[in-house]
Amino acid sequence: MSKINFDLPKDFLKRWIIAVNEKPVTAEQVEAEFDGYAKGLKWQLIENKIIKENNIQVTKEEILAHTKELILEQFGKFNPVPMEDQELDQTAQRVLANEEEAKKLYEKLYGQKILNLFKSKFSIENKEVSHDEFFKTAN
């Protein structure tokens, strides 16, 4: 992100954040937290461009299959009896009917696909460092 530099319309965004925020926020709060908002928005714009340029898509079939996997994983922790296919389908449909939950699941799958794209395009170089060097680099 540090290598991609573009300006955001700061004044407009600050007014927009105040107008659309679910919880009431003051101009002072927005001002104090704006760098975080801006960083998140920049990443979202970069991510959307990567998705578009690489024709990354998440289909309804993929999101349904992923939702079923998550349900089975969660269900299996508490119940040794396997879930019937029809019950699994209905449960997955109920989960996806919740817009907020569906959005999270779509974002997760898009994130996984972007990560896979990065792994296929970039080579990873392993480098041994001391504990202190690691934290110095991470910060």
N, C-alpha and C positions, 0 to 999 in steps of 0.2 A: 504494500500500500504506500510505502514511503517513496517508491519510485514513480508512482502514478500521481501526478499533481494536477488537480483541477479545482477551480473555485466553485463554491456553492453560494447561492444567493442568501447570505446569512440573515439579513433583516427579514426577508420574506419567510424563511424557515422558522425563525423565532416566533413570528406572529402565527404561523401555521401550527406549530407545536402547541402554543397556548390555545388555539381555537379547537383543535381536534383531540386533545388529550382527554382520556376518559376521566381522570381525576383532575380537579382544578389545580392549575399550576400558576405561579406568579412569574412575571417577567424576570425577577431576580433569580428564581429557581432555574429558569430556562438559561439565563445568562451563565450561571454557575456550572450547569451541566451541559452546556452547548457543545463543548469539544467532544464529549462522549456521543452525543446525538450525531454530530457531523461525521465522526469516525464510522459509526454504524451505518449511516446513510451512504457514505462513500463506498464502504464495503458492499453494501446491497446493490449499488449501481454497477460496481465492477463485476460482482457475481452475476447480475442479470445480463451483462454484456457477454460474459463467458458462456452463459447458458445459451444465449441467442446465437453467438458465433459458432458454437459447437453443436447446435441443434440438439441440446439435451432436453429430453422430455420424460415426464413421469406419467404413465398411462393409468387409467382407472383400474386396469387389471393388476398392474404392479402395486398400486396403493392398497388394493383389496388383499392381495397375497401377503404384502408386508404386514398389514393390520392383522390378518389371521395368524401369522407367525408370532406376532407380539402377544396376541390373546392366548395362543396355545402355550407360549412360554410362561405367561403369568398364571394361566389356569393350571398348568402342570405342577406348579409349585405347591398348590393347595389341594389338588384333587388327582388321585392316581388313575381315575377312570377317564379314558379319552372322551373328548367332546364329539358329539355327532356332527357330521358335515352340515346338516341343515341348521343346527343350533349355532355352529361356528359362523356360517354365512350371515345369519340374522344378527348375531352379536357384532360382527364386523360392520354390517350395514348401520347398526345403531351408533357405533363409535364414529363412523364417518359422517353420520347425519349431524353430529356436533361440529359446527363450522370451525370453531377454534381448535378442536382436536384434529380435524382433517387438515387444517392449515399446518399444524405442527408436524404431522406425519409427512405431508408433501415436502415441507422444508427439509426434513430429515433425509428423505430420499434424494432430493436435489443435491443436498450437501454431500451425500455418499457418492453420487455420480460425478460431482465436481472433483472430489478427492480422488476418485479413480482416474479421472482425466489427468489430474496433476501427476499422479503416480506413473501414468503411461507416457507422459511428455517430459518429465524431469528426472534426471538421475540423482540419486541420493548418495551422498558421500559420507561414510561413517568416519568419525574422528573421535579418538579417545582424548578426553580432557579430565582435569581434576575436578573435584566437587566445587571448589571455589571458582574455577574458570567457567564451569557450566552455568552457575548462577550469575556470574558477571555477564556472560553472553546473553542469557535469558532476559536480564534486566535491561 
